Amino acid sequence: RLKTLQKYSAAADVFLDKNHKNPKVGYLIKQPDLANTLNAIAQKGLKGFYAGDVAATLVNSVQKAGGIWQLDDLKKYNVIERDVIESEYQGFKLISAPPPSSGGIAIAQMLNMLDSQAQANPWQTLNESDQVHLLSEVMRRAYFDRAHYLGDPDFVD
């Protein structure tokens, strides 16, 4: 991922060392832009993000990258709050975003399939090629289900 981060100076400035190389363990990563954004949200609520300096910075960055965002797009954005997706894996409660995001459901399904498989063949007993094959099959099936059974609840039942 180093080459990907190095392609984007803003990301490299945050997540790589001063020479844009992988930082050593213990390297302190500072994110002043994130701190400023969180402060703006804390002080001004939604307007701290969807209007003002944060919004202008977002729009300028998107436009510089060839995007078409306008300040008005952020001002008109309407947040939709939805109940979270909850699942359990090996005694841990997992909480994730609900549809239209599909990541939480897909991850829960993958973990449950892996857990079910582990009862017959524990992960540690599988050789590397069997582990890769199992992960590939689990992901393939979860993404198949996502494509066939999930959608935006605002538009599908």
C-alpha positions as CSV (number, residue, x, y, z in Angstrom):
1,R,0.0,0.0,0.0
2,L,3.0,2.2,0.2
3,K,2.9,3.1,-3.5
4,T,-0.8,4.0,-3.3
5,L,-0.2,6.3,-0.3
6,Q,2.8,7.9,-2.1
7,K,0.6,8.7,-5.1
8,Y,-1.5,11.0,-3.0
9,S,0.5,13.6,-1.1
10,A,-2.3,14.5,1.3
11,A,-2.5,10.8,2.4
12,A,1.3,10.4,2.4
13,D,1.7,13.5,4.6
14,V,-0.6,12.0,7.2
15,F,0.3,8.3,7.2
16,L,3.9,8.1,6.1
17,D,7.0,9.5,7.7
18,K,8.6,12.8,6.6
19,N,10.4,11.1,3.7
20,H,7.1,9.5,2.5
21,K,8.3,6.0,3.6
22,N,6.6,3.5,5.9
23,P,6.9,4.8,9.5
24,K,8.6,2.7,12.1
25,V,6.6,1.1,14.9
26,G,5.9,3.7,17.5
27,Y,5.9,6.6,15.0
28,L,3.5,9.3,16.1
29,I,0.9,10.1,13.4
30,K,-0.7,13.5,13.8
31,Q,-3.9,14.4,12.0
32,P,-4.5,18.2,12.6
33,D,-7.1,18.4,9.7
34,L,-9.1,15.6,11.3
35,A,-8.8,17.4,14.7
36,N,-10.0,20.6,13.2
37,T,-12.9,18.9,11.5
38,L,-14.0,17.2,14.7
39,N,-13.7,20.5,16.6
40,A,-15.9,22.2,14.0
41,I,-18.5,19.4,14.3
42,A,-18.3,19.6,18.1
43,Q,-18.8,23.4,18.1
44,K,-21.3,23.8,15.2
45,G,-23.0,20.5,14.8
46,L,-23.9,19.5,11.3
47,K,-23.1,22.9,10.0
48,G,-19.5,22.4,11.2
49,F,-19.2,19.7,8.5
50,Y,-21.7,20.5,5.7
51,A,-21.0,24.2,5.6
52,G,-18.1,26.6,6.3
53,D,-14.4,25.8,6.2
54,V,-14.7,22.0,6.3
55,A,-17.2,21.9,3.5
56,A,-15.1,24.3,1.4
57,T,-12.0,22.3,1.9
58,L,-13.8,19.1,0.9
59,V,-15.3,20.6,-2.2
60,N,-12.0,22.2,-3.3
61,S,-10.2,18.9,-2.9
62,V,-12.8,17.0,-4.8
63,Q,-12.8,19.6,-7.6
64,K,-9.0,19.6,-7.8
65,A,-9.2,15.8,-8.3
66,G,-11.6,16.2,-11.2
67,G,-14.8,15.8,-9.2
68,I,-18.0,17.8,-9.5
69,W,-19.0,18.5,-5.9
70,Q,-20.4,22.0,-5.2
71,L,-20.9,23.6,-1.8
72,D,-24.6,23.5,-2.4
73,D,-24.4,19.7,-2.7
74,L,-23.2,19.5,0.9
75,K,-25.7,22.1,2.1
76,K,-28.6,20.2,0.7
77,Y,-27.4,16.8,1.9
78,N,-29.9,15.1,4.2
79,V,-28.6,12.7,6.7
80,I,-30.6,9.5,7.1
81,E,-30.2,7.8,10.4
82,R,-30.7,4.0,10.4
83,D,-30.5,1.3,13.1
84,V,-27.2,-0.4,13.2
85,I,-26.5,-4.0,12.1
86,E,-25.6,-6.2,15.1
87,S,-24.0,-9.6,14.9
88,E,-22.0,-11.9,17.1
89,Y,-18.7,-13.6,16.4
90,Q,-16.9,-15.8,18.9
91,G,-18.6,-14.1,21.8
92,F,-17.9,-10.6,20.5
93,K,-20.7,-8.2,19.6
94,L,-20.1,-6.6,16.2
95,I,-21.8,-3.4,15.2
96,S,-21.7,-2.0,11.7
97,A,-23.5,0.3,9.3
98,P,-26.8,-1.0,7.8
99,P,-27.9,-1.0,4.2
100,P,-27.5,0.7,1.8
101,S,-23.9,0.0,3.1
102,S,-23.3,-3.7,2.5
103,G,-20.0,-4.1,4.4
104,G,-21.4,-4.9,7.8
105,I,-23.7,-7.6,6.5
106,A,-21.1,-9.1,4.3
107,I,-18.5,-9.2,7.1
108,A,-21.0,-10.8,9.5
109,Q,-21.8,-13.4,6.9
110,M,-18.2,-14.2,6.2
111,L,-17.2,-14.5,9.8
112,N,-20.2,-16.8,10.5
113,M,-19.3,-19.0,7.5
114,L,-15.7,-19.2,8.7
115,D,-16.8,-20.0,12.3
116,S,-19.1,-22.7,11.0
117,Q,-16.3,-24.2,8.9
118,A,-13.9,-24.0,11.8
119,Q,-16.0,-26.5,13.8
120,A,-15.1,-29.1,11.2
121,N,-11.7,-27.9,10.3
122,P,-10.0,-25.4,12.7
123,W,-8.2,-22.7,10.8
124,Q,-4.8,-23.6,12.4
125,T,-5.1,-27.1,10.9
126,L,-5.4,-25.9,7.3
127,N,-2.4,-25.4,5.2
128,E,-1.8,-22.0,3.5
129,S,-3.4,-22.9,0.2
130,D,-6.5,-24.3,1.9
131,Q,-6.8,-21.1,4.0
132,V,-6.6,-19.0,0.9
133,H,-9.1,-21.2,-0.9
134,L,-11.5,-21.1,2.1
135,L,-11.3,-17.3,2.4
136,S,-11.9,-16.9,-1.4
137,E,-15.0,-19.1,-1.3
138,V,-16.4,-17.4,1.8
139,M,-15.9,-14.0,0.2
140,R,-17.3,-15.1,-3.2
141,R,-20.4,-16.4,-1.6
142,A,-21.0,-13.4,0.6
143,Y,-20.5,-11.0,-2.3
144,F,-22.8,-13.2,-4.4
145,D,-25.5,-12.9,-1.7
146,R,-24.9,-9.1,-1.5
147,A,-25.4,-8.6,-5.2
148,H,-28.6,-10.7,-5.3
149,Y,-30.3,-10.0,-2.0
150,L,-29.3,-6.6,-0.7
151,G,-30.3,-3.1,-1.8
152,D,-31.0,0.4,-0.6
153,P,-34.0,0.1,1.7
154,D,-35.3,3.4,0.4
155,F,-35.8,1.9,-3.0
156,V,-36.3,-1.9,-2.5
157,D,-38.1,-4.2,-0.1
